[in-house]
């Protein structure tokens, strides 16, 4: 399968309500991307909003994912036509749009991601068309295959959630609890009961509207299971940094415990 075919397949699964599991990545070494791409995730999200990743570095990371069945999704730094166009032209097959507040924000993002007549994206897909060798395969399927996900992380978006969920061609939403808590007046308290109540309400509404939904953060198994029970189907299970730190810390602790009470 080509990358666009993997993306089309993932998109169908999202709209069918299937569980799609992925991981985030912001370490810039292409070897990390290559390792992550072989782990079996349905999708891998590269964070260019908060990570130190420019467009050239992004392209290198995407090259590291070449040949992986994991669909590359980019969290762009902003809902910007030029940023979205360039991210797609170096090989992104999905987009997470940060700080969406209104249905019009979503419509704008979708228009930036699609070729005419559905959108206003300029047509010069370098990498995703295999540098022109698979031009027609990519260009004729891109509008159907590109995945657009709105990130809900502000009280304005909560107030407008019904209109956001009703936007045609929106493929999913993902909730950012930390920034959501900040905008609600609970600074750096995403676990505050009122914040969690709002998160759960958005998950339920999205599931009822048959819009694929996920929640960032809180990557322990109990939290993930609870969100799946509520209706979440776009499921982050961790990221490159957390995998390294988690396994490294656990192994160090385990080995230190082996040595407790032992003498040479």
N, C-alpha and C positions, 0 to 999 in steps of 0.2 A: 504493500500500500504506500502511496505517496503521502506527504505531510498533509495535503489538503484532504485526502481521503480519510486520514486519521481524525482530522478536525470535524469533518462531516459526520463521521461515526459517533464522536463524542457528543456533538450537538444533538444528534438524534436520541442518544441515551439520556441527555439532560432533559429534553422535552418529554421523554417517556417516563420520567420520574425514577430512573435508575440511580443507584448510588455511584458517584464518581469521586474517587479519592486521589488526592494530589499532595504536593509539597511545595514549599516556597524556597527561593534561592536568591541570595544576594552576594555570595562569595564569587569573586570575579574570575577565578582561574577556570579556563575551559575544561581542565581535567575534572574539576568538581562537577561541571555540567555533564560531562561524559559519564561519570560515575552515577550521578542522579538519574540520568536518562536510561540507565540499565537496570533500575531498581523495580520497575513494573508499575509505576504510577500512571493513572489515567491522564493526568495533566501535571505540568510543572509551571509554577508562577515565578517569573523573574521580577524582582521589585526594583523598578527604576524611580519610584517615587521617593523612597527614603534611602535606598542603596546608592553607593558611589559609582553609578553606571552611566556612562555616556553612550551615544549611539554606536560608536566604533566598538566599545567594549561589549555592548549588547550583541552586536553582530558576531563577535568572537564566541560569546557564550552560546549563541544559537547554533553556530557551527559545531560546537561541542555536543549539542543535542541532535545533530544530524543522524538520521537512521533510527532514532528512538521512536517507539510508538507513543510515548508521552507527548501530549499536545502542548506546545509552548505558548503560555499565556503571559502577557506583559502587564504589570500594573504600571501604567504611564504616570508621569509626574503631575499631569494636569489634563483636563478635558480640552485639549488644544488640537486644532486641525492639523497643524504641521507635525507636532509630536506623534500623533496617531498615524499619520501617513508614513512617516519615516520608520516608525516601529514596525508597521506592516511590511514595508518594502525591504526590510532586512530579515524578515522571516517570521514575525509574530503571527500566530494563528488565532489568538484570542486576546481580548483586552479587558482589564479591570479599570474602570474609570473612577478615580477617587473623588470624594466630597460632592457627590451628586446631591442636589437639593430639590430639584423640580423635574417634572415630566419633560419639560423642554430641554433640560440638561441631557436627558437620556436620548431624546430625539436628535439633538445636535451630535452627540457621540456616534450614534448609529449612522447618521449622514456622513460623518467624517470617515467612517470605516467601510462604506459601500461605494462601489462605482455607480455612475449614472446608469439608468434614471433613478435608481433607489437612493442614491447619495451623491456626494460631490468629491469623492476621493480621486486624486489625480492618478493616471495610469502609467506606472513605470516600475513594475515589481521585479526587482533584481534577483535576489536570492530565491524567493518563493517560486519563481518561474524557472528555476535552474538556469539563471542567466539567459533566459530567452528560449532555451531548448524545449521547455514545456509551457510555453506562453499561453496557448489556448486552454490547456488543461487547468491552469491556475486562474486565468482571467475569467473564464466562463463559469467557474465554480466558486470564486472568492466571495461573492455576495451571500451565497448560501452557506459557505463554510466558516467565515469569520465569526467568532463568538464574542458577543458584547455583554459584559457583566457590569452592573452599576454597584458601586460601593456606598452603602448606607451608613453614614457616620455623623449625621447632624440632625438636630431636632427638626429643622425645616423639612428634611427628607421624611422623617417620621410622620409629620403632619400631612405630607403629600403622598404617602405611601400607596394609597389606593390608585391615584392617577399614574404614579410611576409604574406600578405593576401592570397597568392596562396598556402601556405603550407597545404597539406592535413591533415585533422583531427584537425585543429585549429577551436575551437568552437566560439571564439569571441575575441574582443579586447576592452580594456578600456583605455581611455586617461587620463594621469595625468598632468593637465595643469600647476601646479606650477613647478615641476621639468622640464617640457618641456620648460617653460619660462626661467628658470635658464640656461638651456643648450643652449638656443637661444641668450643669452646675455641680457635678460630682467629680471634681478634678482628680484624674488618675485613680478613679475608683470604679472600674468596670464591673466589679462584683457587687456593687451596691444593689440592694433589692429592687429599687425602682428602675435602675438601668437594666437589670436582668429581666424584669417584667416586660419592658419595652422590647428587648431583644427577642424574648419568647413570643410576644405578640406579632412581631414582624415575621418571624419564622412561620408561625401558624397562618398568617394572612397570605404569605407567599405560597405556601404549600396548597392552601385552598384555591388560590388563583392559578395553580399549576405552573408556577414560575420557580425554576430551580434555585435553591437558596442555601447559603452556607454562612458560617461565622468564623472569623479569624480569632486567634488566641485561644487560651484555655485548652491546650492540647493534650490533657490527660484523658485516659480512656473513659472515665466516668462522665466527664463533660461531653465528650464526643457522642457517647451512647445516648445521653439525655437529648442532645440536639437532633440526633437521628430519630428518636422517638417522637419529637415534636414535628418532624417533617423535613429536616435538613437533608439534602442529598448531595450538595457540593461540599466535600469534606476535606479540609486540610488536616494532615496528620503530623505535621512538623515541618522542619526546614533544615537546610544544610548546616547552619550554625548549631541548632539545637541537637541535631543528630551527633555532631562531633563532640559537643560539650557533654551531652547526656551519656553517651557511651564511654567517653574518656573518663568522666567523673565516676561513673559506676564501676568501671574496671579498676580504677585507682583505689576506690574504697574497698572493693572486694579483695584485691591483693593485699592491701594493708591489714584487712581483717584476718587473712590467712596467716599473717605473721604475728598476730597478737598472741602473746604467751609462748611463742616458740623461741628457742635459743639456737645458736649456731652449733 
